[in-house]
């Protein structure tokens, strides 16, 4: 079990952020995509994303697939501004 956390400044965010976690189906190390959508007080929608991809040389192909999974996930969110933190 993992503990995940994202911090948001209340003076900037208009809604209560909900943090979501989507595990990678090919992960051998329990990796996944952590994301949270928020609306700023000026009305801009922003999706914050972060991930810890597979590590070590022998998992290079899995790491590439996980990164593509992240990009595919973002592609489905055209209406939302996206900030990515890897």
Beta strands, then each sheet from edge to edge (+ up, - down):
strand 1: 18-23
strand 2: 32-39
strand 3: 45-51
strand 4: 81-85
sheet 1: 1+ 2- 3+ 4+
end
